[in-house]
Amino acid sequence: MRLIVEKTKRPQPDLTPMIDVVFLLIIFFMVATELKKVDLDRAIRLAEAEHVRTGYDTSASPIVVNVLSGEKPTDAQVRIGGADVSWAELDRMLDVETRLAGLTRDGVSPVRVLIRPDRDAPFVGLQRVMSACAQRKIVAVTIAAEKIDRSQ
């Protein structure tokens, strides 16, 4: 008696779940990118400068501090993550960040701060943020500005 052996087809993997996961990851990163842009307050009109370094390194997720004009011409407000914070709250936030990050071998904090002063904000606001950073040995401080377009 002869034995009949049927050839079986090779199993084909079902790619549907993998495609679903890829689309979910794409959506996640698109939303995460949009949430990161919230820190860059669009209402702020940055000061203009002729020499502006472009291509800011965003890989290290800096603390974005927006400095705005206050109620009086000599007052300045601070906004972080879209919320107005007091100067005491800014100090506490910087304290926590520097405590969590520790100090490098050089004795400085690895915390990065991006200061975005409004062009109408008094200089005292920028000075207070820079002073708060210096007190905590934060040296990686960047001040944002817009490049002047002289071609017009």
LUMSE-906798 format. One record per atom (N, C-alpha, C, O): y, z, x. Coordinates in steps of 0.1 Angstrom, whole numbers, padded with zeros to 4 digits, always signed. Layout:
<sites>
YZX...
</sites>
This chain:
<sites>
-0012+0000+0008+0000+0000+0000+0012+0000+0009+0014+0007+0019+0021-0008+0005+0033-0010+0013+0044-0001+0008+0046+0001-0004+0051+0005+0017+0062+0015+0014+0075+0007+0014+0079+0000+0024+0082+0008+0003+0095+0001+0002+0106+0010+0005+0108+0021-0001+0114+0007+0015+0125+0015+0020+0138+0008+0017+0140-0003+0022+0146+0014+0009+0159+0008+0006+0169+0012+0016+0170+0023+0021+0177+0002+0020+0188+0006+0029+0199+0013+0021+0203+0008+0011+0203+0024+0026+0214+0031+0020+0227+0027+0027+0228+0024+0038+0237+0027+0018+0251+0024+0024+0256+0036+0031+0253+0048+0028+0264+0033+0041+0270+0044+0049+0280+0051+0039+0287+0044+0032+0281+0064+0040+0290+0071+0031+0305+0068+0035+0308+0067+0047+0313+0065+0026+0327+0062+0028+0336+0075+0025+0334+0080+0014+0344+0079+0034+0352+0091+0031+0362+0088+0020+0368+0077+0019+0365+0098+0012+0375+0096+0001+0389+0100+0008+0391+0112+0011+0398+0090+0009+0411+0093+0015+0421+0098+0006+0432+0101+0010+0418+0099-0007+0428+0103-0016+0434+0117-0013+0446+0119-0013+0426+0127-0010+0432+0140-0007+0440+0140+0006+0451+0147+0006+0437+0132+0016+0445+0131+0028+0458+0125+0025+0468+0129+0030+0458+0114+0017+0471+0108+0013+0480+0118+0005+0492+0118+0007+0474+0126-0003+0481+0136-0011+0488+0146-0001+0499+0149-0003+0480+0150+0009+0486+0160+0018+0497+0154+0026+0507+0160+0029+0496+0141+0030+0506+0134+0038+0519+0134+0030+0530+0136+0035+0518+0130+0017+0530+0129+0008+0536+0143+0006+0548+0144+0006+0528+0153+0005+0533+0167+0004+0541+0171+0016+0551+0177+0015+0535+0168+0028+0542+0171+0040+0556+0163+0042+0565+0169+0046+0556+0151+0037+0568+0143+0038+0579+0150+0029+0590+0151+0033+0575+0153+0017+0584+0160+0007+0589+0173+0013+0601+0177+0012+0580+0181+0019+0583+0194+0025+0594+0192+0036+0604+0199+0036+0592+0183+0045+0601+0181+0056+0615+0175+0051+0625+0178+0057+0614+0167+0040+0627+0162+0035+0635+0174+0029+0647+0174+0031+0628+0183+0022+0635+0194+0015+0640+0204+0026+0651+0209+0025+0632+0206+0036+0636+0215+0047+0648+0210+0055+0657+0218+0059+0649+0197+0057+0660+0191+0063+0673+0193+0055+0683+0196+0060+0671+0191+0042+0683+0193+0033+0688+0207+0033+0700+0210+0033+0678+0217+0033+0682+0231+0033+0689+0234+0046+0699+0242+0046+0685+0228+0057+0692+0230+0070+0706+0225+0070+0715+0231+0076+0709+0214+0062+0722+0209+0061+0732+0218+0053+0744+0216+0054+0727+0227+0046+0735+0236+0038+0744+0244+0047+0756+0247+0043+0739+0248+0059+0748+0256+0068+0760+0248+0072+0770+0255+0075+0760+0235+0073+0772+0228+0076+0781+0225+0064+0779+0216+0057+0789+0235+0062+0798+0235+0051+0807+0222+0051+0815+0221+0060+0806+0214+0041+0813+0201+0040+0828+0203+0037+0836+0194+0039+0831+0215+0031+0845+0217+0028+0854+0220+0040+0866+0219+0039+0848+0223+0051+0855+0226+0063+0860+0213+0070+0852+0204+0072+0873+0213+0073+0879+0201+0080+0880+0206+0094+0889+0214+0098+0871+0201+0103+0871+0205+0117+0884+0201+0124+0890+0191+0121+0887+0208+0134+0898+0204+0143+0894+0191+0150+0882+0188+0152+0904+0184+0155+0902+0171+0161+0903+0173+0176+0912+0181+0181+0895+0166+0184+0896+0166+0199+0893+0153+0204+0885+0145+0199+0899+0150+0216+0897+0137+0222+0883+0136+0229+0876+0126+0228+0879+0147+0236+0867+0147+0243+0857+0156+0236+0858+0168+0236+0848+0150+0229+0838+0157+0221+0824+0153+0226+0821+0141+0227+0816+0163+0229+0802+0160+0233+0794+0157+0220+0794+0166+0211+0787+0146+0219+0779+0143+0208+0765+0147+0210+0761+0149+0222+0757+0147+0200+0743+0150+0202+0739+0164+0204+0732+0168+0213+0745+0173+0196+0742+0187+0197+0727+0190+0195+0721+0185+0186+0722+0199+0204+0708+0202+0204+0705+0212+0192+0708+0223+0193+0699+0206+0182+0696+0215+0170+0681+0220+0171+0677+0226+0161+0674+0218+0182+0661+0223+0183+0660+0238+0183+0649+0244+0180+0670+0245+0187+0670+0259+0189+0676+0267+0177+0677+0279+0178+0678+0260+0166+0683+0266+0154+0694+0277+0156+0692+0289+0156+0706+0273+0159+0717+0282+0161+0721+0289+0148+0719+0285+0137+0728+0300+0150+0735+0307+0139+0748+0299+0137+0756+0298+0146+0750+0294+0125+0762+0286+0122+0772+0295+0116+0770+0300+0105+0783+0297+0122+0794+0305+0117+0806+0296+0114+0812+0290+0123+0809+0296+0101+0821+0288+0096+0833+0297+0096+0832+0308+0089+0844+0294+0102+0856+0302+0102+0866+0295+0093+0870+0283+0096+0871+0301+0083+0880+0296+0073+0893+0304+0073+0893+0315+0078+0904+0298+0067+0916+0306+0066+0914+0316+0054+0907+0313+0045+0921+0327+0056+0920+0338+0046+0931+0337+0036+0938+0327+0034+0933+0349+0029+0943+0349+0019+0957+0349+0025+0966+0342+0020+0959+0356+0036+0972+0356+0043+0971+0345+0055+0960+0342+0059+0982+0340+0059+0982+0330+0070+0975+0336+0083+0970+0328+0091+0976+0349+0085+0970+0355+0097+0956+0360+0095+0950+0365+0105+0950+0358+0083+0937+0363+0081+0927+0351+0083+0931+0340+0082+0915+0355+0086+0904+0345+0087+0892+0350+0080+0889+0362+0080+0884+0341+0073+0872+0345+0067+0860+0339+0075+0862+0329+0082+0849+0345+0073+0837+0340+0079+0826+0336+0068+0824+0344+0059+0820+0325+0070+0810+0321+0060+0797+0317+0068+0798+0309+0077+0786+0323+0064+0773+0320+0071+0763+0316+0060+0762+0324+0050+0757+0305+0061+0747+0300+0052+0753+0298+0038+0745+0300+0028+0765+0295+0037+0771+0292+0024+0777+0305+0017+0783+0304+0006+0775+0316+0023+0780+0329+0017+0791+0335+0026+0790+0335+0038+0802+0340+0019+0812+0347+0027+0807+0360+0031+0801+0368+0024+0809+0363+0044+0805+0376+0049+0817+0383+0056+0827+0377+0060+0817+0396+0056+0827+0404+0062+0825+0404+0078+0815+0400+0083+0835+0408+0085+0834+0409+0099+0824+0419+0103+0817+0417+0113+0822+0430+0096+0812+0440+0098+0798+0434+0096+0789+0437+0104+0796+0426+0086+0783+0420+0084+0780+0410+0095+0769+0409+0099+0790+0403+0099+0788+0394+0111+0783+0401+0123+0774+0397+0130+0790+0413+0126+0786+0421+0137+0771+0426+0136+0764+0425+0145+0768+0430+0123+0754+0435+0121+0744+0423+0123+0733+0425+0129+0747+0411+0118+0738+0400+0119+0736+0396+0134+0725+0394+0138+0747+0396+0142+0746+0393+0156+0738+0404+0163+0730+0401+0172+0740+0417+0159+0732+0428+0165+0717+0426+0163+0709+0427+0172+0714+0423+0150+0699+0421+0147+0694+0409+0155+0683+0410+0160+0701+0398+0155+0696+0386+0162+0694+0389+0177+0683+0385+0182+0703+0395+0183+0702+0398+0197+0691+0408+0200+0684+0407+0210+0690+0418+0191+0679+0428+0193+0665+0421+0192+0656+0424+0200+0664+0412+0182+0651+0405+0180+0648+0396+0192+0636+0395+0196+0658+0389+0197+0656+0379+0207+0654+0386+0221+0648+0380+0230+0660+0397+0223+0660+0404+0236+0669+0397+0246+0678+0389+0242+0668+0401+0259+0676+0395+0269+0668+0387+0279+0656+0390+0281+0674+0377+0284+0667+0369+0295+0667+0377+0308+0673+0388+0309+0660+0371+0318+0661+0378+0331+0675+0379+0337+0678+0387+0345+0683+0369+0333+0697+0370+0337+0706+0380+0330+0717+0382+0334+0700+0387+0320+0707+0397+0313+0716+0392+0302+0725+0399+0297+0713+0379+0297+0721+0374+0286+0711+0371+0274+0699+0371+0276+0717+0370+0263+0710+0368+0251+0706+0353+0249+0715+0345+0252+0694+0350+0245+0691+0336+0242+0695+0331+0229+0693+0319+0225+0702+0339+0221+0707+0335+0208+0718+0324+0210+0726+0325+0219+0717+0314+0201+0727+0303+0201+0736+0304+0189+0731+0307+0178+0749+0302+0191+0758+0303+0180+0766+0290+0180+0771+0286+0190+0768+0284+0168+0776+0272+0166+0788+0277+0157+0786+0281+0145+0800+0276+0163+0812+0281+0155+0819+0268+0150+0821+0259+0157+0821+0268+0137+0828+0256+0130+0841+0261+0124+0841+0264+0112+0852+0261+0132+0864+0266+0127+0871+0255+0119+0872+0243+0123+0877+0258+0107+0885+0249+0099+0898+0247+0107+0903+0256+0114+0904+0235+0106+0916+0232+0113+0928+0241+0108+0937+0243+0116+0927+0246+0096+0937+0255+0091+0935+0270+0093+0944+0278+0090+0923+0273+0099+0920+0287+0101+0928+0292+0113+0930+0285+0123+0933+0305+0112+0940+0310+0124+0931+0312+0136+0919+0315+0134+0937+0311+0148+0929+0312+0160+0923+0326+0161+0913+0327+0168+0929+0336+0155+0923+0349+0156+0909+0350+0151+0901+0358+0155+0906+0342+0141+0892+0341+0135+0882+0336+0146+0871+0342+0148+0885+0325+0152+0877+0320+0163+0876+0330+0174+0865+0332+0180+0887+0336+0178+0887+0346+0188+0878+0358+0185+0871+0363+0194+0878+0362+0173+0870+0374+0169+0855+0370+0170+0847+0379+0174+0851+0358+0165+0837+0354+0166+0833+0353+0181+0822+0358+0184+0841+0347+0189+0838+0346+0203+0837+0360+0210+0828+0362+0218+0846+0368+0206+0845+0382+0212+0833+0389+0208+0827+0396+0216+0829+0388+0195+0816+0394+0190+0804+0389+0198+0795+0396+0201+0804+0376+0201+0793+0370+0208+0793+0375+0223+0783+0379+0228+0805+0376+0229+0806+0381+0243+0801+0396+0244+0795+0399+0253+0805+0404+0234+0800+0418+0234+0785+0419+0234+0780+0429+0239+0778+0410+0228+0764+0410+0227+0757+0401+0238+0745+0398+0237+0765+0397+0247+0760+0388+0258+0754+0375+0254+0745+0370+0259+0760+0370+0243+0756+0356+0238+0765+0346+0245+0777+0346+0242+0759+0338+0253+0767+0329+0261+0765+0314+0256+0773+0306+0260+0755+0312+0248+0753+0298+0243+0761+0296+0230+0755+0296+0219+0774+0295+0232+0783+0294+0221+0789+0280+0221+0794+0275+0231+0788+0273+0210+0794+0259+0209+0804+0259+0198+0802+0265+0187+0815+0252+0200+0826+0251+0190+0826+0237+0186+0828+0228+0194+0825+0235+0173+0824+0221+0167+0838+0216+0165+0848+0223+0162+0839+0203+0167+0852+0195+0165+0849+0181+0162+0838+0176+0165+0858+0174+0156+0857+0160+0152+0864+0152+0163+0874+0156+0168+0858+0141+0167+0864+0132+0177+0875+0124+0171+0874+0118+0160+0886+0124+0178+0898+0116+0173+0895+0101+0175+0890+0097+0186+0897+0093+0165+0895+0079+0166+0908+0072+0169+0916+0070+0160+0910+0068+0181+0923+0062+0186+0923+0047+0183+0933+0041+0186+0912+0041+0178+0912+0027+0176+0920+0022+0164+0922+0010+0163+0924+0031+0156+0932+0026+0144+0946+0025+0146+0954+0021+0137
</sites>
